[in-house]
Amino acid sequence: MAKRTKSSQRWLERQRKDTFAKKAASDGLGSRAHFKLEEIDARFKLIRPGMRILELGAAPGGWSRYAAERLNDGMIVAVDPRPITAPGNVVLLEGEYGNDDMDTRITEALDGRQVDLVLSDMAPNISGIRVRDQAEAMNLADLAVDAAGRWLKPGGSMVVKMFHGDGFDAWVADTRKLFGRLAMMKPKSSRSESREVFAVGIEYSSLTSHEGVV
């Protein structure tokens, strides 16, 4: 068996002490991500029965399971390169968001319809090089806005995982123009030392949505 590194040992110790991680494990929720969306939804009342949702960065599936429980007869199209286990009203598309093939697959899964909510929990694979990691995080945030431009209906909402750093303020300023309201929230279930924050856009009003999508 491979010997654990000091960093992996620190991570395991932190997990053992982490209230949200322990609760996620005991409740079979996979990860603390469930609680993050639960907190965001409790504050902004985003998820309602019958909605259509596009979720980017769906693995390990915590957000998909939380949203699916609240949708009843709605549907979720969940995108991630890693396989996940999700309820029956979740359409799983395995692959990376950001290429023409995935755009086509999403449009087909939605049967040409728009969505009420775009969720993005996408995060970069951490290299340890701060500048590179932040640039990739901002690229992923841009991809979430791109998804809103393609499939989010007027009046819809968007949740995007962000990381404070270069490009953050400019992204917020640009994205605020597309929504009636753009708020930032750091859930209690996010680790206090993390730069993670979630951007929540309400009342989408961009004129850039694809024509012909109904």
Backbone torsions as a table, in degrees:
resi	resn	phi	psi	omega
1	MET	NA	136.4	-179.6
2	ALA	-66.7	142.4	179.5
3	LYS	-75.9	136.5	179.9
4	ARG	-70.5	140.4	175.4
5	THR	-78.5	166.1	178.9
6	LYS	-62.3	-38.0	-179.0
7	SER	-66.4	-39.8	179.2
8	SER	-69.0	-35.0	176.9
9	GLN	-64.8	-40.7	177.4
10	ARG	-63.0	-41.4	-179.4
11	TRP	-63.0	-44.2	179.8
12	LEU	-63.6	-41.1	179.1
13	GLU	-64.5	-41.2	178.5
14	ARG	-63.6	-40.5	178.8
15	GLN	-62.7	-39.1	-179.4
16	ARG	-63.5	-32.5	-177.7
17	LYS	-91.4	-11.5	-172.5
18	ASP	-80.7	116.6	-177.2
19	THR	-59.9	-45.6	-176.9
20	PHE	-69.8	-37.7	177.4
21	ALA	-64.5	-41.6	179.4
22	LYS	-66.5	-39.6	179.1
23	LYS	-67.3	-40.0	178.0
24	ALA	-61.4	-40.8	-180.0
25	ALA	-67.9	-44.2	-177.2
26	SER	-68.9	-30.6	-179.2
27	ASP	-91.9	2.0	179.6
28	GLY	68.5	32.9	-175.8
29	LEU	-94.9	-4.4	175.9
30	GLY	86.2	-51.4	-178.4
31	SER	-158.8	170.7	179.2
32	ARG	-68.3	-11.6	-178.6
33	ALA	-55.1	-35.3	178.3
34	HIS	-51.4	-47.2	-175.3
35	PHE	-69.6	-30.8	178.2
36	LYS	-62.9	-48.9	179.6
37	LEU	-67.8	-36.0	177.8
38	GLU	-59.3	-43.9	178.7
39	GLU	-66.0	-43.4	179.8
40	ILE	-62.7	-44.5	-179.5
41	ASP	-65.4	-38.5	179.7
42	ALA	-62.8	-34.8	-178.6
43	ARG	-79.6	-42.1	-171.7
44	PHE	-106.0	-6.6	177.8
45	LYS	53.5	57.5	-173.2
46	LEU	-87.1	-35.2	-169.0
47	ILE	-104.1	124.6	-178.4
48	ARG	-131.9	155.8	178.3
49	PRO	-56.1	141.1	175.7
50	GLY	85.9	-1.7	-177.7
51	MET	-73.5	159.1	167.2
52	ARG	-109.1	132.4	-175.3
53	ILE	-128.4	137.9	169.7
54	LEU	-108.0	122.1	-177.8
55	GLU	-117.1	124.3	179.4
56	LEU	-108.4	135.5	-176.8
57	GLY	73.8	51.0	-169.2
58	ALA	-77.0	-28.6	-177.8
59	ALA	-65.4	142.8	7.7
60	PRO	-87.2	5.5	173.2
61	GLY	112.5	3.9	-177.9
62	GLY	-62.6	-44.0	179.0
63	TRP	-67.3	-40.9	-179.8
64	SER	-59.4	-45.8	-178.0
65	ARG	-67.1	-41.5	179.2
66	TYR	-62.0	-49.4	-177.3
67	ALA	-64.9	-39.8	-177.8
68	ALA	-61.5	-35.2	179.7
69	GLU	-66.2	-24.6	-175.9
70	ARG	-98.0	-10.3	-172.8
71	LEU	-85.6	-28.0	-172.3
72	ASN	59.7	-103.3	-176.5
73	ASP	-93.1	14.2	177.4
74	GLY	-81.7	-170.3	179.6
75	MET	-145.1	154.3	176.5
76	ILE	-126.6	132.4	169.3
77	VAL	-105.2	113.5	-173.6
78	ALA	-110.4	128.1	-175.6
79	VAL	-117.4	129.6	174.1
80	ASP	-167.6	145.3	176.1
81	PRO	-70.2	-16.4	179.9
82	ARG	-100.2	142.9	179.0
83	PRO	-70.5	145.7	176.1
84	ILE	-135.6	163.0	174.3
85	THR	-105.6	127.2	-175.4
86	ALA	-145.2	162.5	179.3
87	PRO	-63.4	171.3	-173.7
88	GLY	-66.6	-24.1	179.7
89	ASN	-87.5	15.8	176.4
90	VAL	-110.8	122.4	175.6
91	VAL	-93.0	116.1	-175.8
92	LEU	-93.6	125.9	176.3
93	LEU	-117.9	106.8	-176.5
94	GLU	-84.3	119.3	-179.3
95	GLY	153.7	176.7	-178.7
96	GLU	-88.3	137.8	171.3
97	TYR	-80.0	140.2	177.2
98	GLY	124.2	7.2	176.1
99	ASN	-126.2	161.8	-174.4
100	ASP	-61.2	-37.1	-179.0
101	ASP	-62.2	-43.2	179.7
102	MET	-68.6	-36.6	176.1
103	ASP	-56.3	-45.2	-179.7
104	THR	-64.0	-43.1	-178.8
105	ARG	-64.8	-38.4	178.1
106	ILE	-65.7	-47.0	179.8
107	THR	-58.7	-42.1	178.4
108	GLU	-65.7	-41.7	-179.9
109	ALA	-63.9	-35.0	179.2
110	LEU	-83.4	-5.1	-178.2
111	ASP	56.3	38.9	176.4
112	GLY	77.6	5.3	-177.6
113	ARG	-94.4	162.4	175.3
114	GLN	-89.4	169.3	179.7
115	VAL	-113.2	160.6	179.1
116	ASP	-89.6	-21.4	-173.4
117	LEU	-151.1	133.4	171.6
118	VAL	-109.9	125.4	176.8
119	LEU	-113.5	132.8	175.6
120	SER	-133.5	112.0	173.6
121	ASP	-108.5	22.6	-179.2
122	MET	-65.7	141.1	178.0
123	ALA	-143.9	149.6	-179.0
124	PRO	-71.3	154.1	168.4
125	ASN	-73.8	114.1	-171.3
126	ILE	-68.3	124.3	177.8
127	SER	-96.9	-17.9	-175.1
128	GLY	91.9	-7.7	176.2
129	ILE	-95.9	105.7	-168.4
130	ARG	-55.2	-45.4	-176.9
131	VAL	-64.3	-44.7	-179.7
132	ARG	-64.7	-44.5	-177.7
133	ASP	-64.6	-39.9	179.8
134	GLN	-67.7	-39.8	178.4
135	ALA	-61.1	-41.1	179.1
136	GLU	-68.8	-37.9	177.8
137	ALA	-62.3	-40.5	179.4
138	MET	-69.5	-34.5	175.6
139	ASN	-62.3	-41.2	178.4
140	LEU	-65.9	-37.3	176.3
141	ALA	-64.8	-38.8	175.9
142	ASP	-63.0	-38.7	178.9
143	LEU	-64.4	-35.3	177.4
144	ALA	-64.5	-40.8	176.9
145	VAL	-66.0	-37.8	175.4
146	ASP	-58.7	-43.2	178.5
147	ALA	-62.3	-39.6	176.6
148	ALA	-61.6	-42.3	179.3
149	GLY	-62.2	-28.2	-177.9
150	ARG	-87.5	-39.5	-168.6
151	TRP	-128.2	-9.9	-176.6
152	LEU	-81.7	128.7	-178.5
153	LYS	-76.4	154.4	175.1
154	PRO	-56.0	135.2	-176.8
155	GLY	88.7	-5.4	-179.6
156	GLY	-76.0	-179.7	-175.6
157	SER	-128.1	164.3	-178.2
158	MET	-146.3	139.8	173.8
159	VAL	-126.0	126.6	-176.0
160	VAL	-131.9	128.1	172.7
161	LYS	-70.9	131.7	-179.7
162	MET	-128.4	164.8	173.9
163	PHE	-134.0	128.1	178.8
164	HIS	-60.6	136.3	-179.7
165	GLY	157.8	-165.6	-178.7
166	ASP	-57.5	132.6	177.9
167	GLY	91.3	-14.2	-176.2
168	PHE	-62.3	-52.1	-175.9
169	ASP	-63.6	-39.3	179.5
170	ALA	-65.7	-40.6	178.2
171	TRP	-61.3	-45.0	-180.0
172	VAL	-60.9	-45.2	-179.0
173	ALA	-62.0	-43.0	-179.6
174	ASP	-69.1	-42.9	-175.9
175	THR	-71.9	-30.4	178.5
176	ARG	-59.6	-27.8	179.3
177	LYS	-69.7	-17.7	-175.1
178	LEU	-93.3	-11.6	-174.8
179	PHE	-128.7	152.1	174.2
180	GLY	-64.7	-30.0	179.7
181	ARG	-148.4	136.1	174.3
182	LEU	-130.2	116.8	-177.1
183	ALA	-118.2	153.8	175.6
184	MET	-110.4	136.4	-179.4
185	MET	-140.4	134.2	171.5
186	LYS	-111.9	103.7	-178.5
187	PRO	-60.9	154.0	176.6
188	LYS	-62.4	-26.4	-179.1
189	SER	-79.9	-7.0	169.9
190	SER	-76.7	142.8	179.0
191	ARG	-65.7	139.0	-173.9
192	SER	-62.0	-31.4	-177.7
193	GLU	-82.9	-7.4	-177.2
194	SER	-77.9	145.6	174.3
195	ARG	-81.3	2.5	-176.2
196	GLU	-66.5	137.4	173.1
197	VAL	-149.8	157.2	-178.7
198	PHE	-115.1	128.0	175.2
199	ALA	-89.4	128.6	-178.6
200	VAL	-120.3	112.0	178.7
201	GLY	-99.5	131.9	-178.8
202	ILE	-120.6	141.8	176.9
203	GLU	62.7	67.8	177.5
204	TYR	-62.0	132.1	-175.6
205	SER	-136.3	14.0	-177.3
206	SER	-65.2	146.3	175.9
207	LEU	-92.7	7.0	-175.9
208	THR	-91.3	-0.3	-179.8
209	SER	-58.3	148.3	-177.3
210	HIS	-61.4	132.7	175.1
211	GLU	-73.1	146.7	176.5
212	GLY	89.5	-5.5	176.2
213	VAL	-92.5	127.3	-173.3
214	VAL	-117.3	NA	NA
